[in-house]
Each structure stands twice: as C-alpha cells, then as structure tokens.
C-alpha cells in the first residue's frame, strides 16, 4: 500500500495533461480575441466598400 501511494505521488502524467490543457485554453482565448478584432475591422471595411459601390 505504501509503494502504491508513493508511485501515485511521484506520477506527474496527470499534471502534465492539465498543463497542456491550460496552454491550449490560453491559445484558444488568444485566437478568439484576434479573430474578433479582425472581424470588426473587416466588417467596417466591407461596409465602406459597399457604400462606395452604391
């Protein structure tokens, strides 16, 4: 039982998976922020082009 507990404490694979998950979540938030910023700029650009064509 003691060796099982010591192996469980030394096992870091779960911590690594959580860290990778947090990194992926951070990258996702950054991508969403950039896409939202570009989306609003593109909307205003296409609105300007549309108004100039009419």
C-alpha positions as CSV (number, residue, x, y, z in Angstrom):
1,X,0.0,0.0,0.0
2,X,2.9,2.3,0.8
3,X,4.6,1.7,-2.5
4,X,1.3,2.3,-4.3
5,X,0.9,5.7,-2.6
6,X,4.5,6.7,-3.3
7,X,4.1,5.8,-7.0
8,X,0.9,7.9,-7.1
9,X,2.6,10.9,-5.6
10,X,5.6,10.6,-8.0
11,X,3.4,10.2,-11.1
12,X,3.3,13.5,-12.9
13,X,1.5,12.5,-16.1
14,X,-1.8,13.9,-14.9
15,X,-0.2,17.2,-14.0
16,X,1.3,17.4,-17.5
17,X,-2.0,16.8,-19.1
18,X,-3.6,19.5,-17.1
19,X,-0.8,21.9,-18.0
20,X,-1.2,21.1,-21.7
21,X,-4.9,21.7,-21.4
22,X,-4.3,25.1,-19.8
23,X,-1.9,26.1,-22.5
24,X,-4.4,25.0,-25.2
25,X,-7.2,27.0,-23.5
26,X,-4.9,30.1,-23.4
27,X,-4.0,29.8,-27.0
28,X,-7.7,29.4,-27.9
29,X,-8.6,32.6,-26.0
30,X,-5.9,34.5,-27.8
31,X,-7.1,33.2,-31.2
32,X,-10.7,34.2,-30.4
33,X,-9.6,37.7,-29.4
34,X,-7.6,38.2,-32.6
35,X,-10.4,36.9,-34.8
36,X,-13.0,39.1,-33.1
37,X,-10.7,42.1,-33.6
38,X,-10.1,41.3,-37.3
39,X,-13.8,40.6,-37.8
40,X,-14.9,44.0,-36.7
41,X,-12.3,45.6,-38.9
42,X,-13.4,43.5,-41.9
43,X,-17.0,44.4,-41.3
44,X,-16.2,48.1,-41.4
45,X,-14.0,47.7,-44.4
46,X,-16.7,45.8,-46.4
47,X,-19.4,48.3,-45.3
48,X,-17.2,51.1,-46.6
49,X,-16.6,49.3,-49.9
50,X,-20.4,48.6,-50.2
51,X,-21.3,52.2,-49.6
52,X,-18.8,53.4,-52.2
53,X,-20.2,51.0,-54.8
54,X,-23.8,52.1,-54.3
